[in-house]
Amino acid sequence: MDYEDDLSAPVWDDLNPLAEADTVEETALSEEEIEEQSEDSDGEEEVQVDSTSGGWGDNNETKKELLNDLAPMEDPLSGLLNESPSKRGTTPGALFESQTAPLISINEDDLSASSYTAAKGHSTPRKLFDSSRIRRNIKVPLNSDGNSAKSESSHSVIDPLGQAEKDREFVDEPLDDRVTNSQHANRSIFEQVESPLYHISPKKKAMDTNTDITPTESVHNKTEEASQQDIEDEPVISHFQIEVTDPIKVGELTSSHIKYTVNAESELLSPNQNQVSRRYRDFRWLYRQLQNNHWGKVIPPPPEKQTVGTFQPEFVETRRLQLQTMLRRIANDSDLQRDEHFHMFLTSDNFAEDSKRVSYETGSNANNDNNDISEVHISEIQLLGPEEGAFVIKNGGLDSEYKKGFMNISFSSIPKYNEPDKFFVDELDRITDLENQLKKMLKAVESIEEQRRELSSYTYDLASLIESLGALDVTKGSTKLCYELAETQKRVKESLERDALQEAITMGATLDEYVRSLASLRSIFYQRAKLGYYLVIVENDFQKKKQDVEKMCHNNKQPANKERFLAARDSVKNIERRAITVKKAWHDIGEKIKKEVSSFDRSKMEEFRNCMEITLESAIESQKESIELWETMYHENL
């Protein structure tokens, strides 16, 4: 019997071809069983219809028997489904001979074609198959002999998300930590109000915490907490409003100079609003004094000195902007804005005398300034304190022994300081290289600015020549065209001048300030090196004095000159304290420099990025303007 040709109804899933062996093995019923059920139903239907040719409504018993035969109440496959695996394996048929194909139920939608359709006026027929469809195409691992590695209890489908879903199931745990009814009744009304509405199981809480928060989120949360803590630790910056205006030339011949009016307003000043007059060297004094007061801090630098063209309007305006930027940057720093000497600069009416007095009292040497911004001076008063520092300065300083000349010849070699931390050596080299590259870039920008100004001048000359050509009136058309072309060239010349000015204001000024700031950054590295140099001197001096005292004590157990011995011993103690103080300052400035370098790089890169963005936007707008001018001239005249 050819079952393939006589198969009356499709029972296979259209999405799974019959040619696939694994799909055929996983179906619930064989083709032979479907064919036999279909033939039996057809035969019984014909016999029943023939025997009841008198009409369907004459015999209700016959109708019920017919419906029961066509759609039986019992599932005809229930016996097969309930059989043990060993019995199923012996059932004849290709589908049941393999142990790797357990019986899987089929959905009613797949067998809709083979189910019986009731006639009109009859009740809905019963389902032929009542079992639900399970996921198909399950690959079963095989043993070395080719048999299924599944056990008899592994016929159920494994859900890979079952464990995760099981963890989130509600667990009815005993609430031992809850208060019983009697205890709840004994509590006061205030305790009941303040108590939580429900208690979360510690186990459930731990599970939710572990499953909901990933390691990346945990690290991110810690980073946010650390940054939030840093923000909270930062001191509040008070508002300053500072303007440098009205540059005026005063004096005659060699004493002539430019004075600027400084207007300052802040609640930190007394009085809150002030207007003072300052010259360029006063700004230099402020830079040196702040350097002395804040070791390891990058101080916003003033513009460099210049001896030629100092009274030209363009130069005076550029310097005014640079000095104003310097003061505003100082005022925007939380530490520098509270410096008493900065307040004195903004408020003092007798600044010439006050600056000399402060320079002497602090030992900053701010009045003796040179052009090199990176040069540093370490004040012994700032380092050792007023009394000890004044005593050292009176004796010539910490390195007085090595500064003797001619008559006071020193036979001691100058000690050399070698930086033990590689970080400072590498960073100083990096800063020096960056400064050199930025200087080259600044020179190129200045060259471009100069060439744009020259191009603007040549463009104006060309416009004048074209206008002269139009004045010849060769033809009416050419005259008008020459005048329009000359006017367009003049407007292009104005655009070039604006580009050159914009380049100088944005890119040129930013690079110039960046280069000077790098010089100020180098100065804090030199401060550490200077302190290290002093530390080497003090430690060498301490070792020498200590050896001298030990020799005096060893040679004379009872020294003849007791006062000399006690003085030498006291001197050793003083030098030891001095060495400890210098070493602490050297260590502290190193830690501060590391933080300052990181902050400096971050702020300067942000400023440089903003400058590049403004420059590119300006260049785009300039090109658009030029294109619009030429297009307008073309469409209107050609």
C-alpha positions in Angstrom: 0.0 0.0 0.0 1.4 3.4 -1.1 0.7 5.7 1.8 2.3 8.7 0.1 -0.2 8.6 -2.8 -3.3 7.9 -0.6 -2.7 10.5 2.1 -5.9 12.4 2.2 -5.0 15.3 4.4 -1.8 17.2 5.2 -0.7 17.0 8.8 2.8 18.4 8.7 3.8 21.9 9.4 4.3 23.8 6.2 7.3 25.5 7.7 9.2 22.2 8.2 9.8 20.3 4.9 9.2 16.5 4.9 12.6 15.9 3.5 14.4 16.8 6.7 14.9 13.6 8.7 15.1 15.2 12.1 11.7 17.0 11.6 10.1 13.7 10.5 11.4 11.9 13.6 10.0 14.6 15.9 6.4 14.5 14.7 3.7 13.0 16.9 1.9 10.7 14.5 3.1 8.7 11.5 1.7 8.9 8.1 0.4 5.4 8.4 -1.7 6.2 11.5 -3.3 9.3 9.8 -4.1 7.2 6.7 -5.7 4.4 8.7 -7.9 6.9 10.7 -8.9 8.7 7.5 -9.9 5.4 5.7 -11.8 4.1 8.7 -13.7 7.3 9.0 -14.6 7.3 5.3 -15.8 3.7 5.4 -17.9 4.2 8.5 -19.4 7.4 7.0 -20.4 5.6 3.8 -22.0 2.6 5.7 -23.8 4.9 8.1 -25.2 7.1 5.3 -26.3 4.1 3.3 -28.1 2.5 6.3 -29.8 5.8 7.1 -30.9 6.7 3.7 -34.4 7.4 5.1 -33.2 10.7 6.7 -30.9 12.1 9.3 -33.6 13.2 11.7 -35.5 9.8 12.0 -33.1 8.1 14.3 -31.3 10.2 17.0 -29.5 7.1 18.3 -27.9 6.6 14.9 -26.8 10.3 14.8 -25.1 10.0 18.2 -23.3 6.8 17.2 -22.2 8.4 14.0 -20.8 11.5 15.7 -19.1 9.4 18.3 -17.4 7.4 15.6 -16.4 10.5 13.7 -15.3 12.5 16.7 -14.8 10.2 19.7 -14.8 11.5 23.2 -11.7 9.6 24.0 -8.4 10.5 22.4 -7.4 7.6 20.1 -3.7 8.3 20.8 -4.0 8.4 24.5 -2.8 4.8 24.7 0.2 5.7 22.7 1.0 8.7 24.8 0.7 6.9 28.0 3.0 4.0 27.0 6.4 3.7 28.5 9.4 4.5 26.3 10.3 0.8 26.0 6.9 -0.1 24.6 6.9 2.9 22.3 10.2 1.8 20.9 8.8 -1.6 19.7 5.8 0.0 17.9 6.2 -0.8 14.2 6.9 2.2 11.9 9.9 4.2 11.1 8.9 7.0 13.4 8.9 4.9 16.5 12.0 2.7 16.0 14.4 5.5 16.9 15.0 6.3 20.6 15.9 9.9 19.7 12.4 10.9 18.5 10.1 11.0 21.5 6.4 11.4 20.7 5.6 15.1 20.4 2.0 16.4 20.2 0.7 18.3 17.2 -1.3 21.5 17.2 -4.9 21.4 16.1 -4.2 24.0 13.4 -2.0 21.6 11.6 -4.7 18.9 11.4 -7.6 21.2 10.6 -7.8 19.7 7.1 -8.2 16.2 8.3 -10.9 16.9 11.0 -14.5 16.3 10.2 -16.7 19.3 9.2 -20.2 18.9 10.6 -23.3 19.5 8.5 -25.6 22.4 8.8 -27.8 22.4 11.9 -25.4 20.2 13.9 -23.3 21.0 16.9 -19.6 21.8 16.6 -17.5 18.6 16.2 -15.1 17.6 18.9 -11.3 18.0 18.5 -9.6 15.0 17.0 -6.4 15.7 18.9 -6.4 17.5 22.3 -2.7 17.8 23.1 -0.7 21.1 22.8 2.2 21.6 20.4 5.7 21.7 21.8 8.7 23.4 20.4 10.2 21.4 17.5 13.7 20.9 16.0 15.3 20.0 19.4 18.8 18.6 18.9 19.5 15.8 21.2 23.2 15.0 22.1 24.3 11.5 21.2 26.7 9.1 22.9 29.7 7.6 21.3 27.5 4.6 20.1 25.0 7.0 18.4 22.2 6.6 20.9 20.5 9.4 22.7 22.2 10.7 25.7 19.0 11.9 27.2 17.5 10.0 30.1 13.9 8.9 30.2 13.0 11.9 32.4 14.6 14.5 30.0 11.8 14.5 27.4 10.6 17.8 28.7 11.9 20.9 26.8 14.7 22.8 28.6 14.1 26.6 28.9 17.4 28.5 29.0 15.6 31.3 30.8 14.0 29.1 33.4 16.6 29.6 36.0 16.5 33.4 35.7 12.7 33.3 35.8 12.7 31.0 38.8 15.0 33.4 40.7 12.4 36.1 40.2 9.5 34.0 41.4 7.7 35.1 44.5 8.8 33.1 47.5 6.5 32.9 50.4 9.1 33.2 53.1 8.3 33.2 56.8 8.3 36.7 58.1 10.1 36.0 61.4 11.3 39.6 61.7 7.7 41.0 61.7 6.0 41.9 64.8 3.3 39.6 65.9 -0.2 40.8 66.5 0.2 40.9 70.2 3.5 42.8 69.9 1.9 45.1 67.4 -0.9 45.9 69.7 1.5 46.6 72.6 3.4 49.2 70.6 2.5 52.9 70.9 0.8 54.8 68.2 4.1 56.7 67.4 6.1 53.5 66.9 3.4 52.2 64.6 3.4 55.3 62.5 7.2 55.4 62.1 7.5 51.7 61.4 7.8 50.6 57.7 4.8 49.4 55.9 6.5 46.1 54.9 9.8 44.4 55.3 12.0 43.1 52.5 13.6 39.8 52.9 17.4 40.1 53.2 17.8 37.2 50.7 15.5 38.9 48.2 17.2 42.2 48.6 20.6 40.7 48.1 19.4 38.9 45.0 17.9 42.0 43.5 21.0 43.9 44.2 23.3 41.3 42.5 21.0 40.9 39.5 20.1 44.5 38.7 23.4 46.2 39.1 26.2 45.3 36.6 29.9 45.7 37.4 30.0 48.6 34.8 27.2 50.4 36.5 28.8 49.8 39.9 32.1 51.4 38.7 30.2 54.2 37.1 28.3 54.9 40.3 31.5 55.0 42.3 33.0 57.4 39.8 30.0 59.7 40.0 30.2 59.6 43.8 33.9 60.5 43.7 33.3 63.3 41.3 30.4 64.5 43.4 32.6 64.5 46.4 35.3 66.5 44.6 32.7 69.0 43.6 31.5 69.3 47.2 35.0 69.8 48.4 35.8 72.6 46.0 35.5 76.1 47.7 32.9 78.5 46.4 34.1 81.0 43.9 33.0 84.6 44.5 31.9 86.7 41.6 34.4 89.3 40.3 33.8 91.9 37.7 37.0 93.4 36.4 37.7 95.6 33.4 40.9 97.2 32.2 40.1 100.4 30.2 41.4 103.8 29.1 45.1 103.3 28.3 46.8 106.7 28.5 50.3 107.7 27.7 52.0 109.6 30.6 55.5 111.0 31.1 58.1 112.3 28.6 60.9 110.7 26.7 62.6 108.0 28.8 60.0 108.1 31.6 57.0 107.7 29.3 54.7 104.7 29.8 51.1 103.6 29.4 48.7 103.6 32.4 45.5 101.6 32.5 42.4 102.1 34.6 41.4 99.0 36.5 37.7 98.8 37.6 36.9 96.0 40.1 33.8 95.0 41.8 33.3 92.1 44.3 32.0 91.4 47.7 35.5 90.3 48.8 36.9 93.8 48.3 36.7 96.6 50.8 35.1 98.7 49.5 33.2 96.5 47.0 33.8 98.9 44.1 37.2 100.3 43.2 38.9 102.2 40.4 42.7 102.4 40.4 45.4 103.3 37.9 48.1 100.7 37.1 51.1 100.5 34.7 52.5 97.4 33.1 55.2 96.7 35.6 52.6 96.7 38.4 51.0 93.7 36.7 54.4 92.0 36.6 54.8 92.6 40.3 51.4 91.0 41.0 52.5 87.9 39.0 55.7 87.5 41.0 54.0 88.1 44.3 51.4 85.5 43.7 54.1 83.1 42.6 55.8 83.6 45.9 52.5 83.2 47.9 51.3 80.0 46.1 54.0 77.5 45.4 53.0 74.8 42.9 50.2 76.9 41.5 50.0 78.0 37.9 49.6 81.8 38.0 48.0 83.5 34.9 50.9 85.3 33.3 51.1 88.9 32.1 52.1 89.6 28.5 55.8 89.7 27.7 57.9 92.9 27.7 58.4 94.7 24.5 60.7 97.6 23.7 59.7 98.5 20.2 56.3 99.9 19.2 54.9 100.1 22.7 52.9 103.2 22.0 51.2 102.0 18.7 47.4 101.9 19.1 47.1 98.3 17.9 49.8 97.1 20.3 48.3 99.1 23.2 44.8 97.6 22.6 46.2 94.1 22.4 48.1 94.5 25.7 45.0 95.9 27.3 43.1 92.8 26.4 45.9 90.5 27.7 46.1 92.3 31.0 42.4 92.2 31.4 42.4 88.4 30.7 45.1 87.9 33.3 43.2 89.7 36.1 40.0 87.8 35.2 41.7 84.5 35.3 43.1 85.3 38.7 39.7 86.4 39.9 38.1 83.1 38.7 40.5 81.0 40.8 39.2 80.0 44.2 42.6 80.3 45.9 44.0 83.4 44.1 40.9 85.5 44.3 41.2 85.6 48.1 44.9 86.5 48.2 45.4 89.7 50.2 48.0 91.0 47.8 45.6 90.6 44.9 43.1 92.7 46.8 45.8 95.3 47.5 46.5 95.5 43.8 42.9 96.2 43.1 42.3 98.7 45.9 45.5 100.4 46.9 45.8 104.2 46.2 49.5 104.2 47.0 50.5 101.1 45.2 54.2 102.1 44.5 55.0 102.3 48.2 52.8 99.4 49.3 54.3 97.0 46.7 57.9 97.8 47.9 56.9 97.2 51.5 55.2 93.9 50.8 58.1 92.7 48.6 60.6 93.4 51.5 58.4 91.8 54.2 57.8 88.6 52.3 61.2 88.4 50.6 59.5 87.7 47.2 61.9 89.9 45.2 58.9 90.9 43.1 60.3 94.3 42.3 63.4 92.9 40.7 61.6 91.2 37.8 63.1 90.2 34.5 61.4 89.2 31.2 61.5 85.4 31.8 58.2 84.3 33.2 59.5 80.8 34.1 62.2 82.2 36.3 61.5 81.6 40.0 62.7 82.9 43.3 62.2 81.0 46.6 61.8 83.2 49.6 63.5 82.0 52.7 60.9 83.9 54.8 58.1 82.0 53.0 60.1 78.7 53.4 61.4 78.9 57.0 59.2 81.5 58.6 59.7 85.2 59.4 62.3 84.9 62.1 64.4 82.0 60.8 64.0 83.3 57.2 65.2 86.8 58.2 68.2 85.3 60.0 69.1 83.2 56.9 68.7 86.2 54.6 70.9 88.3 56.8 73.6 85.7 56.5 73.4 85.5 52.8 70.8 82.9 52.2 70.7 79.1 52.3 73.3 78.8 49.6 75.5 81.7 50.8 78.5 79.4 51.2 78.5 78.6 47.5 77.9 82.3 46.3 81.2 83.7 47.7 83.3 85.6 45.2 86.9 86.8 44.8 88.0 87.6 48.3 85.7 85.2 50.0 86.7 82.3 47.8 84.7 79.1 48.4 86.5 75.8 47.8 83.3 73.8 48.1 81.8 72.4 44.9 78.2 73.4 44.1 75.9 70.5 45.0 73.7 69.2 42.2 70.1 68.2 42.5 68.9 65.1 40.6 65.2 64.7 40.4 64.3 61.2 41.8 60.8 61.1 40.4 60.6 60.3 36.7 57.2 61.9 36.4 58.6 65.4 36.8 61.4 64.8 34.3 59.0 63.4 31.6 56.4 66.1 32.2 58.9 68.9 32.0 60.3 67.5 28.7 56.7 67.2 27.4 55.9 70.8 28.3 59.0 72.1 26.7 58.3 70.2 23.5 54.7 71.4 23.5 55.8 75.0 24.1 58.2 74.9 21.1 55.5 73.4 18.8 53.0 76.1 19.8 55.5 78.8 19.3 56.0 77.6 15.7 52.3 77.4 15.2 51.9 80.9 16.5 54.5 82.1 14.2 52.7 80.5 11.2 49.4 82.0 12.3 51.0 85.5 12.4 52.5 84.9 9.0 49.1 84.0 7.6 47.6 87.1 9.2 50.2 89.3 7.6 49.7 87.6 4.2 46.0 88.2 4.4 46.5 91.8 5.1 48.9 92.0 2.1 46.3 90.2 0.0 43.6 92.7 1.2 45.9 95.5 0.1 46.5 94.0 -3.3 42.8 93.3 -3.8 42.1 97.0 -3.1 44.7 97.9 -5.7 43.1 95.6 -8.2 39.7 97.1 -7.5 41.1 100.6 -8.1 42.6 99.6 -11.5 39.4 98.0 -12.6 37.5 101.1 -11.6 39.9 103.2 -13.7 39.4 100.9 -16.6 35.7 101.4 -16.4 36.1 105.1 -16.4 37.5 104.9 -20.0 33.9 104.2 -21.3 35.0 101.8 -24.0 31.5 100.4 -24.3 28.4 100.9 -22.1 28.3 97.2 -21.2 32.0 97.0 -20.3 31.8 100.2 -18.2 29.0 98.9 -16.0 30.7 95.5 -15.7 34.0 97.1 -14.6 32.3 99.2 -12.0 30.4 96.2 -10.6 33.6 94.1 -10.6 35.5 96.8 -8.8 32.8 97.1 -6.1 32.8 93.4 -5.6 36.6 93.4 -5.2 36.4 96.1 -2.6 33.8 94.1 -0.6 36.1 91.0 -0.8 39.0 93.2 0.5 36.8 94.1 3.5 36.1 90.4 4.1 39.8 89.6 4.0 40.5 92.3 6.6 37.9 90.9 8.9 39.3 87.4 8.5 42.8 88.7 9.5 41.4 90.5 12.5 39.3 87.4 13.5 42.4 85.2 13.2 44.4 87.5 15.4 41.7 87.8 18.1 40.9 84.1 18.3 43.7 81.8 17.2 46.6 84.2 17.6 45.5 85.4 21.1 44.7 81.9 22.3 48.1 80.5 21.2 50.0 83.4 22.7 48.2 83.0 26.0 48.8 79.2 25.9 52.5 79.6 25.3 52.8 82.1 28.2 50.8 79.7 30.4 53.2 76.9 29.6 56.1 79.1 30.8 54.2 79.7 34.0 53.6 75.9 34.3 57.3 75.3 33.8 58.0 77.7 36.7 56.4 75.4 39.2 58.7 72.6 38.1 61.6 74.9 38.7 60.2 75.8 42.1 60.4 72.1 43.1 64.0 71.9 41.6 65.0 75.0 43.6 63.6 73.5 46.8 65.4 70.2 46.0 68.6 72.2 45.5 68.1 73.8 48.9 67.3 70.4 50.4 70.6 69.0 49.2 72.5 72.0 50.6 70.8 71.8 54.0 71.3 68.0 54.3 75.0 68.3 53.4 75.4 71.1 55.9 73.6 69.0 58.6 75.9 66.0 58.0 79.0 68.2 58.2 77.9 69.9 61.4 76.9 66.6 62.9 80.3 65.1 62.2 82.0 68.1 63.8 80.0 67.8 67.0 80.8 64.0 67.2 84.5 64.7 66.8 84.4 67.4 69.5 82.6 65.0 71.8 84.9 62.0 71.0 88.2 63.9 71.3 87.3 65.7 74.5 85.0 63.9 76.8 85.0 67.0 78.8 85.4 69.8 76.2 87.5 72.7 77.4 85.3 75.2 75.6 81.9 74.1 76.8 80.1 77.1 75.3 81.5 76.3 71.9 80.3 72.7 72.1 76.8 73.7 73.2 76.6 76.3 70.4 77.6 73.7 67.8 75.1 71.2 69.2 72.3 73.8 69.0 73.4 74.7 65.5 73.0 71.0 64.5 69.5 70.9 65.9 68.5 74.1 64.1 69.9 72.7 60.8 68.0 69.5 61.4 64.8 71.3 61.9 65.5 73.4 58.8 66.2 70.2 56.8 62.9 68.7 57.9 61.0 71.9 56.9 62.6 72.1 53.5 62.0 68.4 52.8 58.3 68.8 53.7 57.9 71.8 51.4 59.7 69.9 48.6 57.3 66.9 49.1 54.2 69.0 49.3 54.9 71.0 46.2 55.4 67.7 44.3 52.0 66.5 45.2 50.4 69.8 44.3 52.2 69.9 40.9 50.7 66.6 39.9 47.2 67.8 40.6 47.9 71.2 38.9 49.2 69.6 35.7 46.1 67.4 35.3 43.8 70.4 35.8 45.9 72.6 33.5 45.9 70.2 30.6 42.1 69.7 30.9 41.3 73.4 31.0 43.7 74.3 28.2 42.5 71.6 25.8 38.9 72.8 26.3 39.9 76.4 25.5 41.9 75.3 22.5 39.0 73.2 21.2 36.6 76.2 21.6 39.1 78.4 19.8 39.3 75.9 16.8 35.6 75.7 16.7 35.2 79.5 16.5 38.0 79.8 13.9 36.4 77.2 11.6 33.0 78.7 11.9 34.4 82.1 11.0 36.3 80.7 8.0 33.1 79.0 6.8 31.1 82.2 7.1 33.8 84.1 5.3 33.9 81.7 2.4 30.1 81.8 2.1 30.1 85.6 2.0 32.7 85.6 -0.8 30.8 83.0 -2.8 27.6 85.0 -2.4 29.3 88.2 -3.6 30.7 86.5 -6.7 27.4 84.7 -7.5 25.4 87.9 -7.1 27.8 89.7 -9.4 27.7 86.9 -12.0 23.9 86.6 -12.1 23.3 90.3 -12.3 25.9 91.2 -14.9 26.7 88.1 -17.0 
